[in-house]
Amino acid sequence: MGYIEDMKAAIEKQIEKEDEFSPVRGCAMQLTDIVGNNERLAQLVCEDFSNDHTVKDCEKKIKAFADKHKKGNCCYVPPNIAEGIIREYFGLGSASEQPTAAAPTTVSAPKPKVISFADMLAGLE
């Protein structure tokens, strides 16, 4: 089993008793999205899990941000801020530091053959 599968299994174990709409589950989903299919990032998360880092503790960091920026009874953490907190907590680096997937290469269509008027006249002879 690769690091991605190990990470997902560890996350599932950590959130199994959480409510379906809990912020901890939301944090877990965002972490999974951030890691995607990157084995190196999944390895970093697995290492952090083995060093007592948890999704729940990461979500507490996000909640602390929300509480700090609370207006009245409302608070909100934009996804990009939450992603930054998650990346920092698990040491995943910024999104700009991540290598982007190679763009699919396109094979250019062969150039259409140009037929000139002279070619058409030459064929009439």
N, C-alpha and C positions, 0 to 999 in steps of 0.2 A: 504494500500500500504506500502511495506517495504522500508527501507532506500536505498536499491539498486535501486529500481524503482524511488524513489524520487530524488536520485542523478542523474540518467540518464536523468530524465525529466528536472532537473535544468541545466545540461550540454547542453542538446539540446536547451533549451531556450537561453543560453549564446552564442551558436555558430550558431544559425539559420541564421544570416546575414553574416557570414564569408564565404569567397570563399571556394570552394570545396577542394582546395589543400593548404589552409592556414596553417601556423605553429600552429595557435590556435586550429584548428581541429585536427592536429596531436597530440598536447598536450592532448586534450580531449580524443582521442582514447587511448593514452598511460595511462592516468589516469584511464580510464574504465578498461583497461587490468590489471593494478596494483591491483585495488580493486577486480576485478573478482566477485566472489559470497560471499565475506566476508562482512557480515552485519555490523560488528564492524568498518571496514575501511570506508564503505559507510556512516556510521553515523558520523564519524569524518569529512569526506568531506562535508556532509550536514551542520554540525555545522560551518565549516569554510565558507561555502557559506552564511550562515546567519550572519556571522561576516565580510561581505564584501570582502572575498577572492573570486577571480574569476579565471577561466581558462586562460583568457587573461593576467591577471597579472602574473600568473605562467609562461606563455609562455615568458613574458618579462624577467623573471629571466634566462630562458634558452637562450634567445637571448643575454643577457648581457654576459653570459659565452662564447657564440659563438664570439661575438665582441671582447672580451678580448683575445681570442686565434686565431684571424683572421690572416691568412698569405696571403698577397697580396689582391686579390679580393675574396678569398675563405675562407669559414669557415664551420665547421662541428661539431656537437655535437653528440658523440656516444650515442646510446640508453641507455647504462648503466649509463652514466653521466646524461642524461636527466631524467632518472628514479629517480636517487638520488636527483636531484633538485625538482622534483615533490613530492617525498616522504617528503623531508624536508619542502617544502612550505605548504603542507597539514598536516604535523605532523603525517605521516603514519609509521614512523620508517623505519629501513633498511630492505631489503629483507631477510637478515639472521635472523632478529628478528621475522619474521612471522612464525607462526606454519605451518608446511607442512601438506599437506593432508595425511591422513593415507594411507599407501600402501595397495592395495587390497590384501586380504588374499587368499592364494591358498590352496585348499584342496588337500592333497597329495593322489595320487592314491593308492589303496590298494596294498600291496606287492604281486607280483606274487607268486603263489604257486610253490614251487620248488619240482620237482619230481626227485627223485634219481633213479639211475639204480637199486638199491636194491628194491625200490618200484615196479618197473616194473617186476622184477623177482618174487616178492612175489605174484603178480597178476596172474602169470602163474601156480602156484601150484594148 
